Amino acid sequence: MYRFPDGGAKTRLVASIALALLALVGLWLGFRGSPSQLARDFEECVEQAQAKSPSNDERDVPMPNCNARFAGRRKAGGGYTYYDFMQDRHFDIAGPNPTAEERKRIDREYMGFLDAQRREAVSAELAKRQNEQLQAALENARQPAGPPMVLTPKNPATKRQVDRSKSARCEDLSLTCSWAKFSAVVKNAFASSSKTKP
């Protein structure tokens, strides 16, 4: 290796820095040649890919690259929106990709979404069980009950004859007792008048 006289270490440092800068410039120029690498968002990436490849076969190749680089889509009124296919829902985001805080918010929403789905599944299972129980109860109600049950008194010989005219035993001043007395008097009056007429 060649040795630099007087300050060889300083010269080597300057040479390595110059080589590194030269490599960075070469990389920058290489990326500049690829317009989709400088796109700011998904829509711009697609436009650049379509302008670069006019044929339909080549146009489909850069799209996955745009999809991988940019999660958000440009909104008509400005800003970006992120579609979460797991929740089937759109979220407003600040840039073409969600920030760490926006990802946390989307994840919290997803946890709430999963919890709501779990509760809905439990409710559906409970409703299904209740429905099955009601169906079983209806089926049991439709079954024939069998022969009718006959109720008979234990000792039929000791039945007392009920006196139809309660007016003889009625001593209180209740309305039913008074009514029974009144109707008995009216019956007797009509009965006696029909006997006196020839």
Residue pairs with C-beta under 8 A, 6 or more apart in sequence:
4 11
4 12
31 37
31 38
32 38
35 48
35 51
35 52
36 45
36 48
36 49
36 52
36 62
36 65
36 66
38 48
39 45
39 47
39 48
39 66
39 69
39 70
40 96
41 70
41 72
41 74
41 80
41 95
41 96
42 66
42 67
42 69
42 70
42 72
42 73
42 74
42 96
43 73
43 74
45 62
45 65
45 66
45 69
45 70
46 62
46 63
46 66
49 59
49 62
49 63
49 65
49 66
50 59
52 62
53 59
53 61
53 62
70 96
70 97
71 82
71 96
71 97
71 98
72 80
72 81
72 82
72 93
72 95
72 96
72 97
72 98
73 80
73 81
73 82
73 83
74 80
74 96
75 81
75 92
79 92
79 93
79 94
80 92
80 93
80 94
80 95
80 96
81 90
81 91
81 92
81 93
82 90
82 91
82 92
82 93
82 98
82 102
82 106
83 89
83 90
83 91
84 90
84 91
84 106
84 109
84 110
86 110
86 113
87 109
87 110
87 113
89 109
89 113
91 98
91 102
91 105
91 106
91 109
93 99
93 102
94 102
98 106
153 159
163 169
165 180
165 184
166 176
166 177
166 180
167 177
167 180
167 181
167 183
167 184
170 177
170 180
170 181
171 177
